[in-house]
Amino acid sequence: MNQYIVILIISTMLFSCESKEAETFIDKQRKYPRVRTAMLEKDGLLRKRFEDKGLIYPPQNLFIRVFKQEKVLEVWTLSESDDIFKKVYDYPICRTSGSLGPKRQEGDLQIPEGFYYIDRFNPKSNFYLSLGINYPNRSDQILGKKGNLGGDIFLHGGCATIGCIPITDEYIKEVYLLAVHAKSNGQAKIPVHIFPSKLDKLTMSQLIKKSDTDANLVRFWENLQIGYQWFEKHRNLPKISVNSDGKYQFSTSTSQ
């Protein structure tokens, strides 16, 4: 009789382990009330938006691009038909802090600038829902103030910021849900490129005039401009690395 009990316990444990392994990221996220609310309120809207543009929903590959001066967060998805990114939607950024230029230390109120990716999902955020970016990245660590870089930079709900990117509760429901779908469908890193502004020739010349002849800042923006122009030309992402001077380097690839 005891043998049957032991077998039953082992079988139950094995079934439990298999169930946990089969649980997807979206299954885990669905356990949180705010994520369930986002799904209930936004899934139909997002599905129609994708279908109207001839895009597959739910998405498997997302790209987020932020422009501080224009106060816009763009969401793009990789089209399966022609293997290039197509824009899904422009989300207004509710508020910004600091000035144009990168974040170099804790407490400077700056929104970072550079090439990042989503590294955290917070379904219980103080700002409804939030997506963390991997600031400080390698470039920030080299160019920023050593030992005092700060952290915890998020795309989030609400309309308050001291260095984060708030897009209101209603819009974070959409962006968060899209990111959950992409991660659950296998995208390990969702790229987030943050620019001071759209870095075309005209805007770049205007930024240089505003920089008060800060040569380091101009060189930094010229480095970011390479990545900006790459995407503008190819509608795809280069492979991005950082050299020993903190400068971004770009090479041919279709992945971040």
C-alpha positions as a Markdown table, in Angstrom:
| # | Residue | x | y | z |
|---|---|---|---|---|
| 1 | Met | 0.0 | 0.0 | 0.0 |
| 2 | Asn | 2.8 | 2.4 | 0.9 |
| 3 | Gln | 4.4 | 1.7 | -2.5 |
| 4 | Tyr | 1.3 | 2.9 | -4.2 |
| 5 | Ile | 1.3 | 6.1 | -2.2 |
| 6 | Val | 5.0 | 6.8 | -3.1 |
| 7 | Ile | 4.2 | 6.2 | -6.8 |
| 8 | Leu | 1.2 | 8.6 | -6.6 |
| 9 | Ile | 3.3 | 11.3 | -4.9 |
| 10 | Ile | 6.1 | 10.9 | -7.5 |
| 11 | Ser | 3.6 | 11.0 | -10.4 |
| 12 | Thr | 2.0 | 14.2 | -8.9 |
| 13 | Met | 5.4 | 15.9 | -8.6 |
| 14 | Leu | 6.4 | 15.0 | -12.1 |
| 15 | Phe | 3.1 | 16.3 | -13.5 |
| 16 | Ser | 3.6 | 19.5 | -11.5 |
| 17 | Cys | 7.1 | 20.0 | -13.0 |
| 18 | Glu | 5.9 | 19.4 | -16.5 |
| 19 | Ser | 3.1 | 21.9 | -16.1 |
| 20 | Lys | 5.5 | 24.5 | -14.9 |
| 21 | Glu | 7.8 | 23.9 | -17.8 |
| 22 | Ala | 4.9 | 24.2 | -20.2 |
| 23 | Glu | 3.8 | 27.5 | -18.7 |
| 24 | Thr | 4.5 | 30.4 | -21.1 |
| 25 | Phe | 5.6 | 33.9 | -20.2 |
| 26 | Ile | 2.2 | 35.2 | -21.1 |
| 27 | Asp | 0.6 | 32.6 | -18.8 |
| 28 | Lys | 2.7 | 33.9 | -15.9 |
| 29 | Gln | 1.8 | 37.5 | -16.7 |
| 30 | Arg | -1.9 | 36.7 | -16.9 |
| 31 | Lys | -1.9 | 35.9 | -13.2 |
| 32 | Tyr | -1.6 | 39.7 | -12.5 |
| 33 | Pro | -4.9 | 41.7 | -12.4 |
| 34 | Arg | -3.5 | 44.7 | -14.3 |
| 35 | Val | -2.2 | 42.5 | -17.1 |
| 36 | Arg | -5.6 | 40.7 | -17.3 |
| 37 | Thr | -7.3 | 44.1 | -17.5 |
| 38 | Ala | -4.9 | 45.2 | -20.3 |
| 39 | Met | -5.7 | 42.0 | -22.2 |
| 40 | Leu | -9.5 | 42.5 | -21.8 |
| 41 | Glu | -9.5 | 46.2 | -22.7 |
| 42 | Lys | -6.8 | 46.3 | -25.4 |
| 43 | Asp | -6.5 | 43.0 | -27.2 |
| 44 | Gly | -9.2 | 43.6 | -29.7 |
| 45 | Leu | -8.0 | 47.1 | -30.4 |
| 46 | Leu | -4.5 | 46.0 | -31.0 |
| 47 | Arg | -5.6 | 43.1 | -33.1 |
| 48 | Lys | -7.6 | 45.4 | -35.4 |
| 49 | Arg | -4.7 | 47.9 | -35.6 |
| 50 | Phe | -2.3 | 45.2 | -36.7 |
| 51 | Glu | -4.8 | 43.7 | -39.2 |
| 52 | Asp | -5.5 | 47.1 | -40.7 |
| 53 | Lys | -1.8 | 47.4 | -41.5 |
| 54 | Gly | -1.5 | 43.8 | -42.8 |
| 55 | Leu | 0.6 | 42.7 | -39.8 |
| 56 | Ile | 0.5 | 39.5 | -37.9 |
| 57 | Tyr | -1.0 | 39.6 | -34.4 |
| 58 | Pro | 0.1 | 38.9 | -31.8 |
| 59 | Pro | 3.6 | 40.2 | -32.7 |
| 60 | Gln | 6.8 | 38.1 | -32.5 |
| 61 | Asn | 9.4 | 40.8 | -32.9 |
| 62 | Leu | 9.0 | 44.4 | -31.6 |
| 63 | Phe | 11.2 | 47.5 | -31.8 |
| 64 | Ile | 10.6 | 50.6 | -29.7 |
| 65 | Arg | 12.0 | 54.0 | -30.7 |
| 66 | Val | 11.8 | 57.1 | -28.5 |
| 67 | Phe | 12.3 | 60.8 | -29.4 |
| 68 | Lys | 12.7 | 63.1 | -26.4 |
| 69 | Gln | 12.2 | 66.4 | -28.2 |
| 70 | Glu | 9.2 | 65.3 | -30.1 |
| 71 | Lys | 7.8 | 63.5 | -27.1 |
| 72 | Val | 6.9 | 60.4 | -29.1 |
| 73 | Leu | 7.3 | 56.7 | -28.5 |
| 74 | Glu | 7.1 | 54.6 | -31.7 |
| 75 | Val | 6.3 | 50.9 | -31.7 |
| 76 | Trp | 7.4 | 48.8 | -34.7 |
| 77 | Thr | 7.0 | 45.2 | -35.6 |
| 78 | Leu | 8.9 | 43.0 | -38.0 |
| 79 | Ser | 6.7 | 42.1 | -41.0 |
| 80 | Glu | 6.9 | 38.5 | -41.9 |
| 81 | Ser | 6.0 | 39.2 | -45.6 |
| 82 | Asp | 9.1 | 41.3 | -46.4 |
| 83 | Asp | 11.3 | 41.0 | -43.3 |
| 84 | Ile | 11.4 | 44.7 | -42.5 |
| 85 | Phe | 10.0 | 46.7 | -39.6 |
| 86 | Lys | 6.8 | 48.5 | -40.1 |
| 87 | Lys | 5.4 | 51.1 | -37.7 |
| 88 | Val | 2.4 | 50.0 | -35.6 |
| 89 | Tyr | 1.6 | 53.2 | -33.7 |
| 90 | Asp | 2.9 | 56.5 | -32.3 |
| 91 | Tyr | 2.4 | 57.0 | -28.6 |
| 92 | Pro | 2.7 | 60.5 | -27.1 |
| 93 | Ile | 5.0 | 60.8 | -24.2 |
| 94 | Cys | 3.1 | 62.5 | -21.4 |
| 95 | Arg | 6.1 | 64.4 | -19.8 |
| 96 | Thr | 9.9 | 64.6 | -19.9 |
| 97 | Ser | 12.5 | 65.7 | -17.5 |
| 98 | Gly | 16.0 | 67.1 | -17.7 |
| 99 | Ser | 17.3 | 68.4 | -21.1 |
| 100 | Leu | 18.5 | 66.9 | -24.4 |
| 101 | Gly | 21.6 | 64.8 | -23.9 |
| 102 | Pro | 22.4 | 61.5 | -22.2 |
| 103 | Lys | 22.1 | 60.4 | -18.6 |
| 104 | Arg | 25.5 | 60.5 | -17.0 |
| 105 | Gln | 24.8 | 60.2 | -13.3 |
| 106 | Glu | 22.1 | 59.5 | -10.6 |
| 107 | Gly | 19.9 | 62.4 | -9.8 |
| 108 | Asp | 20.5 | 64.4 | -13.0 |
| 109 | Leu | 16.9 | 64.0 | -14.0 |
| 110 | Gln | 18.0 | 63.0 | -17.5 |
| 111 | Ile | 16.2 | 60.5 | -19.7 |
| 112 | Pro | 18.9 | 58.2 | -21.1 |
| 113 | Glu | 19.9 | 58.4 | -24.8 |
| 114 | Gly | 21.4 | 55.4 | -26.6 |
| 115 | Phe | 20.7 | 51.8 | -27.6 |
| 116 | Tyr | 19.0 | 49.7 | -25.0 |
| 117 | Tyr | 16.5 | 46.7 | -24.6 |
| 118 | Ile | 13.7 | 45.7 | -22.2 |
| 119 | Asp | 15.1 | 43.8 | -19.3 |
| 120 | Arg | 12.2 | 43.8 | -16.8 |
| 121 | Phe | 8.5 | 43.5 | -16.8 |
| 122 | Asn | 6.7 | 45.0 | -13.7 |
| 123 | Pro | 3.0 | 44.1 | -13.6 |
| 124 | Lys | 2.7 | 45.7 | -10.1 |
| 125 | Ser | 4.4 | 49.0 | -10.8 |
| 126 | Asn | 3.6 | 52.2 | -8.8 |
| 127 | Phe | 2.9 | 53.6 | -12.3 |
| 128 | Tyr | 0.3 | 50.9 | -13.2 |
| 129 | Leu | 2.5 | 48.8 | -15.5 |
| 130 | Ser | 6.2 | 49.3 | -16.4 |
| 131 | Leu | 8.9 | 48.0 | -18.7 |
| 132 | Gly | 12.5 | 48.4 | -17.5 |
| 133 | Ile | 15.4 | 49.2 | -19.8 |
| 134 | Asn | 18.9 | 48.1 | -19.3 |
| 135 | Tyr | 20.4 | 51.5 | -18.3 |
| 136 | Pro | 23.2 | 51.8 | -17.6 |
| 137 | Asn | 24.5 | 49.9 | -20.6 |
| 138 | Arg | 28.1 | 49.4 | -21.5 |
| 139 | Ser | 28.5 | 52.8 | -23.1 |
| 140 | Asp | 26.9 | 54.5 | -20.1 |
| 141 | Gln | 29.3 | 52.7 | -17.7 |
| 142 | Ile | 32.3 | 54.0 | -19.7 |
| 143 | Leu | 31.1 | 57.5 | -20.3 |
| 144 | Gly | 29.1 | 58.2 | -17.1 |
| 145 | Lys | 30.1 | 59.1 | -13.6 |
| 146 | Lys | 31.8 | 56.0 | -12.1 |
| 147 | Gly | 29.9 | 54.6 | -9.2 |
| 148 | Asn | 27.1 | 57.0 | -9.4 |
| 149 | Leu | 25.2 | 56.1 | -12.6 |
| 150 | Gly | 21.8 | 55.5 | -11.1 |
| 151 | Gly | 19.3 | 53.0 | -12.6 |
| 152 | Asp | 15.7 | 51.9 | -12.6 |
| 153 | Ile | 14.7 | 53.6 | -15.9 |
| 154 | Phe | 11.3 | 52.5 | -17.1 |
| 155 | Leu | 8.7 | 53.0 | -19.7 |
| 156 | His | 5.6 | 53.3 | -17.6 |
| 157 | Gly | 2.1 | 54.6 | -17.0 |
| 158 | Gly | 1.1 | 57.8 | -15.3 |
| 159 | Cys | 2.3 | 61.3 | -16.2 |
| 160 | Ala | 5.2 | 61.9 | -13.8 |
| 161 | Thr | 9.0 | 61.4 | -14.4 |
| 162 | Ile | 12.4 | 62.0 | -13.0 |
| 163 | Gly | 14.2 | 60.3 | -15.9 |
| 164 | Cys | 11.7 | 57.7 | -17.0 |
| 165 | Ile | 9.3 | 57.7 | -20.0 |
| 166 | Pro | 5.6 | 58.0 | -18.9 |
| 167 | Ile | 2.9 | 57.4 | -21.6 |
| 168 | Thr | -0.2 | 57.3 | -19.3 |
| 169 | Asp | -2.0 | 54.2 | -17.9 |
| 170 | Glu | -4.1 | 53.7 | -21.0 |
| 171 | Tyr | -1.1 | 53.6 | -23.4 |
| 172 | Ile | 1.2 | 51.5 | -21.2 |
| 173 | Lys | -1.5 | 48.8 | -21.2 |
| 174 | Glu | -1.0 | 48.6 | -25.0 |
| 175 | Val | 2.8 | 48.7 | -25.1 |
| 176 | Tyr | 3.1 | 46.4 | -22.1 |
| 177 | Leu | 0.7 | 43.8 | -23.7 |
| 178 | Leu | 2.6 | 44.0 | -27.0 |
| 179 | Ala | 5.9 | 43.4 | -25.2 |
| 180 | Val | 4.4 | 40.5 | -23.3 |
| 181 | His | 3.3 | 38.9 | -26.5 |
| 182 | Ala | 6.7 | 39.4 | -28.2 |
| 183 | Lys | 8.6 | 37.9 | -25.2 |
| 184 | Ser | 6.1 | 35.0 | -24.9 |
| 185 | Asn | 6.6 | 34.3 | -28.7 |
| 186 | Gly | 10.4 | 34.0 | -28.2 |
| 187 | Gln | 11.9 | 37.6 | -28.5 |
| 188 | Ala | 14.5 | 37.5 | -25.7 |
| 189 | Lys | 15.4 | 41.2 | -26.0 |
| 190 | Ile | 13.1 | 43.9 | -27.3 |
| 191 | Pro | 15.3 | 46.8 | -28.5 |
| 192 | Val | 14.6 | 50.3 | -27.3 |
| 193 | His | 16.5 | 53.1 | -29.0 |
| 194 | Ile | 16.3 | 56.5 | -27.3 |
| 195 | Phe | 17.3 | 59.7 | -29.3 |
| 196 | Pro | 17.3 | 63.4 | -28.3 |
| 197 | Ser | 15.3 | 64.0 | -31.5 |
| 198 | Lys | 14.9 | 62.7 | -35.0 |
| 199 | Leu | 18.5 | 62.9 | -36.2 |
| 200 | Asp | 18.1 | 63.9 | -39.9 |
| 201 | Lys | 20.5 | 66.5 | -41.2 |
| 202 | Leu | 18.3 | 69.6 | -40.4 |
| 203 | Thr | 17.5 | 68.6 | -36.9 |
| 204 | Met | 21.1 | 67.5 | -36.2 |
| 205 | Ser | 22.3 | 71.0 | -37.2 |
| 206 | Gln | 19.7 | 72.6 | -34.9 |
| 207 | Leu | 20.9 | 70.3 | -32.0 |
| 208 | Ile | 24.5 | 71.3 | -32.6 |
| 209 | Lys | 23.5 | 75.0 | -32.3 |
| 210 | Lys | 21.8 | 74.3 | -29.0 |
| 211 | Ser | 24.7 | 72.3 | -27.6 |
| 212 | Asp | 26.7 | 75.4 | -26.7 |
| 213 | Thr | 29.7 | 74.1 | -28.5 |
| 214 | Asp | 29.9 | 71.0 | -26.3 |
| 215 | Ala | 32.2 | 68.9 | -28.5 |
| 216 | Asn | 31.7 | 65.7 | -26.5 |
| 217 | Leu | 27.9 | 66.0 | -26.7 |
| 218 | Val | 28.1 | 66.6 | -30.5 |
| 219 | Arg | 30.3 | 63.6 | -31.0 |
| 220 | Phe | 27.9 | 61.5 | -28.9 |
| 221 | Trp | 24.9 | 62.6 | -31.0 |
| 222 | Glu | 26.9 | 62.0 | -34.3 |
| 223 | Asn | 27.5 | 58.5 | -33.0 |
| 224 | Leu | 23.8 | 58.0 | -32.3 |
| 225 | Gln | 22.9 | 59.4 | -35.7 |
| 226 | Ile | 24.6 | 56.4 | -37.4 |
| 227 | Gly | 22.2 | 54.0 | -35.8 |
| 228 | Tyr | 19.3 | 56.3 | -36.5 |
| 229 | Gln | 20.2 | 56.6 | -40.2 |
| 230 | Trp | 20.8 | 52.9 | -40.5 |
| 231 | Phe | 17.2 | 52.1 | -39.5 |
| 232 | Glu | 15.8 | 54.9 | -41.6 |
| 233 | Lys | 17.6 | 53.5 | -44.7 |
| 234 | His | 17.1 | 49.8 | -44.1 |
| 235 | Arg | 14.0 | 49.5 | -41.8 |
| 236 | Asn | 16.0 | 46.9 | -40.0 |
| 237 | Leu | 18.4 | 46.8 | -37.0 |
| 238 | Pro | 22.1 | 46.6 | -37.1 |
| 239 | Lys | 24.1 | 44.6 | -34.6 |
| 240 | Ile | 25.3 | 47.1 | -32.0 |
| 241 | Ser | 28.4 | 46.9 | -29.8 |
| 242 | Val | 30.4 | 49.3 | -27.7 |
| 243 | Asn | 34.2 | 49.9 | -28.0 |
| 244 | Ser | 36.6 | 50.7 | -25.2 |
| 245 | Asp | 35.9 | 54.4 | -25.5 |
| 246 | Gly | 32.1 | 54.0 | -25.0 |
| 247 | Lys | 31.4 | 54.6 | -28.7 |
| 248 | Tyr | 28.6 | 52.6 | -30.4 |
| 249 | Gln | 29.7 | 50.4 | -33.3 |
| 250 | Phe | 27.3 | 49.1 | -36.0 |
| 251 | Ser | 27.6 | 46.1 | -38.3 |
| 252 | Thr | 25.3 | 44.2 | -40.7 |
| 253 | Ser | 22.8 | 42.0 | -38.9 |
| 254 | Thr | 19.0 | 41.6 | -38.6 |
| 255 | Ser | 19.0 | 41.3 | -34.9 |
| 256 | Gln | 20.0 | 43.3 | -31.8 |
